[in-house]
């Protein structure tokens, strides 16, 4: 359930830094690997922001 929570938190817009802390990971890169987040996924998030 940890991985599922982290994945859906990320998809809901929670920052990777907060997810990293919640999962007690030592770096954001570890969190991205754990959740299966690719650079393409991150690019999609940035492209969908309405600033």
N, CA, C and O atoms as a Tripos MOL2 file, in Angstrom:
@<TRIPOS>MOLECULE
protein
  204   203    51     0     0
PROTEIN
NO_CHARGES

@<TRIPOS>ATOM
      1 N           0.8040   -1.1900    0.0000 N.3       1 UNK1
      2 CA          0.0000    0.0000    0.0000 C.3       1 UNK1
      3 C           0.8540    1.2630    0.0000 C.2       1 UNK1
      4 O           0.3890    2.3140   -0.4430 O.2       1 UNK1
      5 N           2.0940    1.1860    0.4870 N.am      2 UNK2
      6 CA          2.9720    2.3660    0.4890 C.3       2 UNK2
      7 C           3.1870    2.8830   -0.9140 C.2       2 UNK2
      8 O           3.0670    4.0790   -1.1810 O.2       2 UNK2
      9 N           3.5070    1.9610   -1.8090 N.am      3 UNK3
     10 CA          3.8030    2.3470   -3.1840 C.3       3 UNK3
     11 C           2.5640    2.9330   -3.8520 C.2       3 UNK3
     12 O           2.6560    3.9370   -4.5590 O.2       3 UNK3
     13 N           1.4170    2.3180   -3.6340 N.am      4 UNK4
     14 CA          0.1590    2.8110   -4.2020 C.3       4 UNK4
     15 C          -0.1520    4.2040   -3.6630 C.2       4 UNK4
     16 O          -0.5330    5.0930   -4.4240 O.2       4 UNK4
     17 N           0.0080    4.3980   -2.3600 N.am      5 UNK5
     18 CA         -0.2400    5.7090   -1.7710 C.3       5 UNK5
     19 C           0.6860    6.7550   -2.3940 C.2       5 UNK5
     20 O           0.2390    7.8400   -2.7670 O.2       5 UNK5
     21 N           1.9550    6.4350   -2.5040 N.am      6 UNK6
     22 CA          2.9180    7.3760   -3.0710 C.3       6 UNK6
     23 C           2.6060    7.7120   -4.5190 C.2       6 UNK6
     24 O           2.7070    8.8690   -4.9270 O.2       6 UNK6
     25 N           2.2290    6.7080   -5.2940 N.am      7 UNK7
     26 CA          1.9090    6.9210   -6.6990 C.3       7 UNK7
     27 C           0.7070    7.8420   -6.8460 C.2       7 UNK7
     28 O           0.7440    8.7920   -7.6270 O.2       7 UNK7
     29 N          -0.3630    7.5660   -6.0970 N.am      8 UNK8
     30 CA         -1.5770    8.3860   -6.2200 C.3       8 UNK8
     31 C          -1.4040    9.7600   -5.5970 C.2       8 UNK8
     32 O          -2.0370   10.7210   -6.0350 O.2       8 UNK8
     33 N          -0.5700    9.8670   -4.6000 N.am      9 UNK9
     34 CA         -0.2640   11.1930   -4.0460 C.3       9 UNK9
     35 C           0.4440   12.0230   -5.1040 C.2       9 UNK9
     36 O           0.1290   13.1980   -5.2900 O.2       9 UNK9
     37 N           1.3950   11.4160   -5.7950 N.am     10 UNK10
     38 CA          2.1080   12.1150   -6.8740 C.3      10 UNK10
     39 C           1.1470   12.5240   -7.9830 C.2      10 UNK10
     40 O           1.1980   13.6580   -8.4600 O.2      10 UNK10
     41 N           0.2750   11.6150   -8.3960 N.am     11 UNK11
     42 CA         -0.6990   11.9030   -9.4520 C.3      11 UNK11
     43 C          -1.6800   12.9950   -9.0260 C.2      11 UNK11
     44 O          -2.2330   13.6920   -9.8770 O.2      11 UNK11
     45 N          -1.9020   13.1490   -7.7200 N.am     12 UNK12
     46 CA         -2.8120   14.1740   -7.2080 C.3      12 UNK12
     47 C          -2.1370   15.5340   -7.0670 C.2      12 UNK12
     48 O          -2.7950   16.5260   -6.7520 O.2      12 UNK12
     49 N          -0.8320   15.5830   -7.2990 N.am     13 UNK13
     50 CA         -0.1310   16.8610   -7.2650 C.3      13 UNK13
     51 C           0.7440   17.1000   -6.0500 C.2      13 UNK13
     52 O           1.2920   18.1910   -5.8950 O.2      13 UNK13
     53 N           0.8880   16.1110   -5.1890 N.am     14 UNK14
     54 CA          1.7640   16.2520   -4.0230 C.3      14 UNK14
     55 C           3.2080   16.2490   -4.5140 C.2      14 UNK14
     56 O           3.5710   15.4590   -5.3850 O.2      14 UNK14
     57 N           4.0230   17.1280   -3.9560 N.am     15 UNK15
     58 CA          5.4120   17.2310   -4.4080 C.3      15 UNK15
     59 C           6.1990   15.9670   -4.0790 C.2      15 UNK15
     60 O           5.9310   15.2850   -3.0900 O.2      15 UNK15
     61 N           7.1620   15.6800   -4.9220 N.am     16 UNK16
     62 CA          8.0050   14.5010   -4.7010 C.3      16 UNK16
     63 C           8.8020   14.6260   -3.4110 C.2      16 UNK16
     64 O           9.0940   13.6180   -2.7670 O.2      16 UNK16
     65 N           9.1570   15.8410   -3.0250 N.am     17 UNK17
     66 CA          9.9100   16.0380   -1.7890 C.3      17 UNK17
     67 C           9.0850   15.5960   -0.5760 C.2      17 UNK17
     68 O           9.6140   14.9660    0.3400 O.2      17 UNK17
     69 N           7.8010   15.9230   -0.5700 N.am     18 UNK18
     70 CA          6.9450   15.5040    0.5430 C.3      18 UNK18
     71 C           6.7280   13.9970    0.5440 C.2      18 UNK18
     72 O           6.7160   13.3650    1.6010 O.2      18 UNK18
     73 N           6.5580   13.4270   -0.6380 N.am     19 UNK19
     74 CA          6.3920   11.9710   -0.7400 C.3      19 UNK19
     75 C           7.6650   11.2800   -0.2870 C.2      19 UNK19
     76 O           7.6130   10.2650    0.4070 O.2      19 UNK19
     77 N           8.8120   11.8310   -0.6810 N.am     20 UNK20
     78 CA         10.1000   11.2790   -0.2770 C.3      20 UNK20
     79 C          10.1980   11.2290    1.2530 C.2      20 UNK20
     80 O          10.6040   10.2130    1.8180 O.2      20 UNK20
     81 N           9.8290   12.3180    1.9130 N.am     21 UNK21
     82 CA          9.8610   12.3610    3.3770 C.3      21 UNK21
     83 C           8.8950   11.3500    3.9880 C.2      21 UNK21
     84 O           9.2350   10.6540    4.9450 O.2      21 UNK21
     85 N           7.6970   11.2760    3.4320 N.am     22 UNK22
     86 CA          6.6840   10.3630    3.9780 C.3      22 UNK22
     87 C           7.1180    8.9050    3.8520 C.2      22 UNK22
     88 O           6.8410    8.0920    4.7340 O.2      22 UNK22
     89 N           7.8020    8.5770    2.7500 N.am     23 UNK23
     90 CA          8.2470    7.1960    2.5280 C.3      23 UNK23
     91 C           9.6140    6.9200    3.1450 C.2      23 UNK23
     92 O          10.1270    5.8040    3.0750 O.2      23 UNK23
     93 N          10.2010    7.9680    3.7570 N.am     24 UNK24
     94 CA         11.5110    7.8570    4.4070 C.3      24 UNK24
     95 C          12.6100    7.4300    3.4340 C.2      24 UNK24
     96 O          13.4670    6.6160    3.7790 O.2      24 UNK24
     97 N          12.5840    7.9770    2.2220 N.am     25 UNK25
     98 CA         13.6380    7.7270    1.2530 C.3      25 UNK25
     99 C          14.7510    8.7460    1.4400 C.2      25 UNK25
    100 O          14.5200    9.8360    1.9610 O.2      25 UNK25
    101 N          15.9580    8.3920    1.0160 N.am     26 UNK26
    102 CA         17.1000    9.2780    1.2090 C.3      26 UNK26
    103 C          17.2550   10.3160    0.0940 C.2      26 UNK26
    104 O          17.9620   11.3080    0.2690 O.2      26 UNK26
    105 N          16.6010   10.0950   -1.0470 N.am     27 UNK27
    106 CA         16.7060   11.0620   -2.1390 C.3      27 UNK27
    107 C          15.4590   10.9940   -3.0270 C.2      27 UNK27
    108 O          14.7300   10.0020   -3.0410 O.2      27 UNK27
    109 N          15.2470   12.0810   -3.7620 N.am     28 UNK28
    110 CA         14.1110   12.1300   -4.6800 C.3      28 UNK28
    111 C          14.2930   11.1130   -5.8040 C.2      28 UNK28
    112 O          13.3160   10.5430   -6.2900 O.2      28 UNK28
    113 N          15.5390   10.8850   -6.2170 N.am     29 UNK29
    114 CA         15.7660    9.9070   -7.2870 C.3      29 UNK29
    115 C          15.3480    8.5040   -6.8390 C.2      29 UNK29
    116 O          14.8280    7.7340   -7.6460 O.2      29 UNK29
    117 N          15.5660    8.1640   -5.5780 N.am     30 UNK30
    118 CA         15.1040    6.8700   -5.0610 C.3      30 UNK30
    119 C          13.5850    6.7880   -5.0950 C.2      30 UNK30
    120 O          13.0210    5.7510   -5.4440 O.2      30 UNK30
    121 N          12.9270    7.8790   -4.7340 N.am     31 UNK31
    122 CA         11.4660    7.9160   -4.7360 C.3      31 UNK31
    123 C          10.9300    7.7710   -6.1430 C.2      31 UNK31
    124 O           9.9590    7.0470   -6.3610 O.2      31 UNK31
    125 N          11.5460    8.4500   -7.1100 N.am     32 UNK32
    126 CA         11.1040    8.3410   -8.5030 C.3      32 UNK32
    127 C          11.2500    6.9120   -9.0030 C.2      32 UNK32
    128 O          10.3500    6.4040   -9.6720 O.2      32 UNK32
    129 N          12.3560    6.2560   -8.6960 N.am     33 UNK33
    130 CA         12.5540    4.8630   -9.0940 C.3      33 UNK33
    131 C          11.5220    3.9600   -8.4250 C.2      33 UNK33
    132 O          10.9540    3.0800   -9.0720 O.2      33 UNK33
    133 N          11.2830    4.1690   -7.1560 N.am     34 UNK34
    134 CA         10.3460    3.3530   -6.3820 C.3      34 UNK34
    135 C           8.9390    3.4460   -6.9550 C.2      34 UNK34
    136 O           8.2290    2.4440   -7.0420 O.2      34 UNK34
    137 N           8.5340    4.6690   -7.3500 N.am     35 UNK35
    138 CA          7.1870    4.8770   -7.8750 C.3      35 UNK35
    139 C           7.0890    4.6260   -9.3740 C.2      35 UNK35
    140 O           5.9900    4.6010   -9.9270 O.2      35 UNK35
    141 N           8.2290    4.4400  -10.0350 N.am     36 UNK36
    142 CA          8.2190    4.1950  -11.4740 C.3      36 UNK36
    143 C           7.9710    5.4470  -12.2920 C.2      36 UNK36
    144 O           7.4040    5.3800  -13.3820 O.2      36 UNK36
    145 N           8.3930    6.5900  -11.7700 N.am     37 UNK37
    146 CA          8.1900    7.8690  -12.4470 C.3      37 UNK37
    147 C           9.3400    8.1110  -13.4100 C.2      37 UNK37
    148 O          10.5080    8.0550  -13.0260 O.2      37 UNK37
    149 N           8.9960    8.3840  -14.6720 N.am     38 UNK38
    150 CA         10.0060    8.6590  -15.6870 C.3      38 UNK38
    151 C          10.0480   10.1550  -15.9730 C.2      38 UNK38
    152 O           9.1800   10.9050  -15.5250 O.2      38 UNK38
    153 N          11.0460   10.5780  -16.7120 N.am     39 UNK39
    154 CA         11.1470   11.9910  -17.0940 C.3      39 UNK39
    155 C           9.9360   12.4010  -17.9240 C.2      39 UNK39
    156 O           9.4670   13.5350  -17.8220 O.2      39 UNK39
    157 N           9.4380   11.5000  -18.7290 N.am     40 UNK40
    158 CA          8.2460   11.7920  -19.5360 C.3      40 UNK40
    159 C           7.0400   12.0960  -18.6450 C.2      40 UNK40
    160 O           6.2560   12.9950  -18.9470 O.2      40 UNK40
    161 N           6.8940   11.3580  -17.5620 N.am     41 UNK41
    162 CA          5.8150   11.6180  -16.6100 C.3      41 UNK41
    163 C           5.9520   13.0100  -16.0020 C.2      41 UNK41
    164 O           4.9680   13.7380  -15.8700 O.2      41 UNK41
    165 N           7.1850   13.3750  -15.6310 N.am     42 UNK42
    166 CA          7.4140   14.6990  -15.0610 C.3      42 UNK42
    167 C           7.1320   15.7980  -16.0770 C.2      42 UNK42
    168 O           6.5600   16.8330  -15.7340 O.2      42 UNK42
    169 N           7.5320   15.5780  -17.3240 N.am     43 UNK43
    170 CA          7.2630   16.5640  -18.3700 C.3      43 UNK43
    171 C           5.7620   16.7760  -18.5470 C.2      43 UNK43
    172 O           5.3130   17.9040  -18.7510 O.2      43 UNK43
    173 N           4.9890   15.6960  -18.4710 N.am     44 UNK44
    174 CA          3.5280   15.7990  -18.6020 C.3      44 UNK44
    175 C           2.9340   16.6510  -17.4850 C.2      44 UNK44
    176 O           2.0190   17.4400  -17.7180 O.2      44 UNK44
    177 N           3.4560   16.4880  -16.2720 N.am     45 UNK45
    178 CA          2.9570   17.2810  -15.1510 C.3      45 UNK45
    179 C           3.2160   18.7660  -15.4170 C.2      45 UNK45
    180 O           2.3290   19.5970  -15.2270 O.2      45 UNK45
    181 N           4.4320   19.0940  -15.8580 N.am     46 UNK46
    182 CA          4.7700   20.4830  -16.1010 C.3      46 UNK46
    183 C           3.9590   21.0720  -17.2520 C.2      46 UNK46
    184 O           3.5790   22.2420  -17.2050 O.2      46 UNK46
    185 N           3.6970   20.2850  -18.2660 N.am     47 UNK47
    186 CA          2.9350   20.7760  -19.4300 C.3      47 UNK47
    187 C           1.4590   20.9990  -19.0770 C.2      47 UNK47
    188 O           0.7940   21.8200  -19.7090 O.2      47 UNK47
    189 N           0.9490   20.2850  -18.0900 N.am     48 UNK48
    190 CA         -0.4660   20.4000  -17.7320 C.3      48 UNK48
    191 C          -0.7450   21.4760  -16.6840 C.2      48 UNK48
    192 O          -1.9000   21.7080  -16.3280 O.2      48 UNK48
    193 N           0.3060   22.1350  -16.1890 N.am     49 UNK49
    194 CA          0.0960   23.2050  -15.2220 C.3      49 UNK49
    195 C          -0.4280   24.4400  -15.9360 C.2      49 UNK49
    196 O           0.0750   24.8240  -16.9920 O.2      49 UNK49
    197 N          -1.4270   25.0460  -15.3580 N.am     50 UNK50
    198 CA         -2.0060   26.2610  -15.9300 C.3      50 UNK50
    199 C          -1.5370   27.4600  -15.1110 C.2      50 UNK50
    200 O          -2.2010   27.8760  -14.1620 O.2      50 UNK50
    201 N          -0.3920   28.0050  -15.4890 N.am     51 UNK51
    202 CA          0.1280   29.1650  -14.7610 C.3      51 UNK51
    203 C          -0.1850   30.4450  -15.4830 C.2      51 UNK51
    204 O           0.1780   31.5240  -15.0140 O.2      51 UNK51
@<TRIPOS>BOND
     1     1     2 1
     2     2     3 1
     3     3     4 2
     4     3     5 am
     5     5     6 1
     6     6     7 1
     7     7     8 2
     8     7     9 am
     9     9    10 1
    10    10    11 1
    11    11    12 2
    12    11    13 am
    13    13    14 1
    14    14    15 1
    15    15    16 2
    16    15    17 am
    17    17    18 1
    18    18    19 1
    19    19    20 2
    20    19    21 am
    21    21    22 1
    22    22    23 1
    23    23    24 2
    24    23    25 am
    25    25    26 1
    26    26    27 1
    27    27    28 2
    28    27    29 am
    29    29    30 1
    30    30    31 1
    31    31    32 2
    32    31    33 am
    33    33    34 1
    34    34    35 1
    35    35    36 2
    36    35    37 am
    37    37    38 1
    38    38    39 1
    39    39    40 2
    40    39    41 am
    41    41    42 1
    42    42    43 1
    43    43    44 2
    44    43    45 am
    45    45    46 1
    46    46    47 1
    47    47    48 2
    48    47    49 am
    49    49    50 1
    50    50    51 1
    51    51    52 2
    52    51    53 am
    53    53    54 1
    54    54    55 1
    55    55    56 2
    56    55    57 am
    57    57    58 1
    58    58    59 1
    59    59    60 2
    60    59    61 am
    61    61    62 1
    62    62    63 1
    63    63    64 2
    64    63    65 am
    65    65    66 1
    66    66    67 1
    67    67    68 2
    68    67    69 am
    69    69    70 1
    70    70    71 1
    71    71    72 2
    72    71    73 am
    73    73    74 1
    74    74    75 1
    75    75    76 2
    76    75    77 am
    77    77    78 1
    78    78    79 1
    79    79    80 2
    80    79    81 am
    81    81    82 1
    82    82    83 1
    83    83    84 2
    84    83    85 am
    85    85    86 1
    86    86    87 1
    87    87    88 2
    88    87    89 am
    89    89    90 1
    90    90    91 1
    91    91    92 2
    92    91    93 am
    93    93    94 1
    94    94    95 1
    95    95    96 2
    96    95    97 am
    97    97    98 1
    98    98    99 1
    99    99   100 2
   100    99   101 am
   101   101   102 1
   102   102   103 1
   103   103   104 2
   104   103   105 am
   105   105   106 1
   106   106   107 1
   107   107   108 2
   108   107   109 am
   109   109   110 1
   110   110   111 1
   111   111   112 2
   112   111   113 am
   113   113   114 1
   114   114   115 1
   115   115   116 2
   116   115   117 am
   117   117   118 1
   118   118   119 1
   119   119   120 2
   120   119   121 am
   121   121   122 1
   122   122   123 1
   123   123   124 2
   124   123   125 am
   125   125   126 1
   126   126   127 1
   127   127   128 2
   128   127   129 am
   129   129   130 1
   130   130   131 1
   131   131   132 2
   132   131   133 am
   133   133   134 1
   134   134   135 1
   135   135   136 2
   136   135   137 am
   137   137   138 1
   138   138   139 1
   139   139   140 2
   140   139   141 am
   141   141   142 1
   142   142   143 1
   143   143   144 2
   144   143   145 am
   145   145   146 1
   146   146   147 1
   147   147   148 2
   148   147   149 am
   149   149   150 1
   150   150   151 1
   151   151   152 2
   152   151   153 am
   153   153   154 1
   154   154   155 1
   155   155   156 2
   156   155   157 am
   157   157   158 1
   158   158   159 1
   159   159   160 2
   160   159   161 am
   161   161   162 1
   162   162   163 1
   163   163   164 2
   164   163   165 am
   165   165   166 1
   166   166   167 1
   167   167   168 2
   168   167   169 am
   169   169   170 1
   170   170   171 1
   171   171   172 2
   172   171   173 am
   173   173   174 1
   174   174   175 1
   175   175   176 2
   176   175   177 am
   177   177   178 1
   178   178   179 1
   179   179   180 2
   180   179   181 am
   181   181   182 1
   182   182   183 1
   183   183   184 2
   184   183   185 am
   185   185   186 1
   186   186   187 1
   187   187   188 2
   188   187   189 am
   189   189   190 1
   190   190   191 1
   191   191   192 2
   192   191   193 am
   193   193   194 1
   194   194   195 1
   195   195   196 2
   196   195   197 am
   197   197   198 1
   198   198   199 1
   199   199   200 2
   200   199   201 am
   201   201   202 1
   202   202   203 1
   203   203   204 2
@<TRIPOS>SUBSTRUCTURE
     1 UNK1         2 RESIDUE 1 A UNK
     2 UNK2         6 RESIDUE 1 A UNK
     3 UNK3        10 RESIDUE 1 A UNK
     4 UNK4        14 RESIDUE 1 A UNK
     5 UNK5        18 RESIDUE 1 A UNK
     6 UNK6        22 RESIDUE 1 A UNK
     7 UNK7        26 RESIDUE 1 A UNK
     8 UNK8        30 RESIDUE 1 A UNK
     9 UNK9        34 RESIDUE 1 A UNK
    10 UNK10       38 RESIDUE 1 A UNK
    11 UNK11       42 RESIDUE 1 A UNK
    12 UNK12       46 RESIDUE 1 A UNK
    13 UNK13       50 RESIDUE 1 A UNK
    14 UNK14       54 RESIDUE 1 A UNK
    15 UNK15       58 RESIDUE 1 A UNK
    16 UNK16       62 RESIDUE 1 A UNK
    17 UNK17       66 RESIDUE 1 A UNK
    18 UNK18       70 RESIDUE 1 A UNK
    19 UNK19       74 RESIDUE 1 A UNK
    20 UNK20       78 RESIDUE 1 A UNK
    21 UNK21       82 RESIDUE 1 A UNK
    22 UNK22       86 RESIDUE 1 A UNK
    23 UNK23       90 RESIDUE 1 A UNK
    24 UNK24       94 RESIDUE 1 A UNK
    25 UNK25       98 RESIDUE 1 A UNK
    26 UNK26      102 RESIDUE 1 A UNK
    27 UNK27      106 RESIDUE 1 A UNK
    28 UNK28      110 RESIDUE 1 A UNK
    29 UNK29      114 RESIDUE 1 A UNK
    30 UNK30      118 RESIDUE 1 A UNK
    31 UNK31      122 RESIDUE 1 A UNK
    32 UNK32      126 RESIDUE 1 A UNK
    33 UNK33      130 RESIDUE 1 A UNK
    34 UNK34      134 RESIDUE 1 A UNK
    35 UNK35      138 RESIDUE 1 A UNK
    36 UNK36      142 RESIDUE 1 A UNK
    37 UNK37      146 RESIDUE 1 A UNK
    38 UNK38      150 RESIDUE 1 A UNK
    39 UNK39      154 RESIDUE 1 A UNK
    40 UNK40      158 RESIDUE 1 A UNK
    41 UNK41      162 RESIDUE 1 A UNK
    42 UNK42      166 RESIDUE 1 A UNK
    43 UNK43      170 RESIDUE 1 A UNK
    44 UNK44      174 RESIDUE 1 A UNK
    45 UNK45      178 RESIDUE 1 A UNK
    46 UNK46      182 RESIDUE 1 A UNK
    47 UNK47      186 RESIDUE 1 A UNK
    48 UNK48      190 RESIDUE 1 A UNK
    49 UNK49      194 RESIDUE 1 A UNK
    50 UNK50      198 RESIDUE 1 A UNK
    51 UNK51      202 RESIDUE 1 A UNK
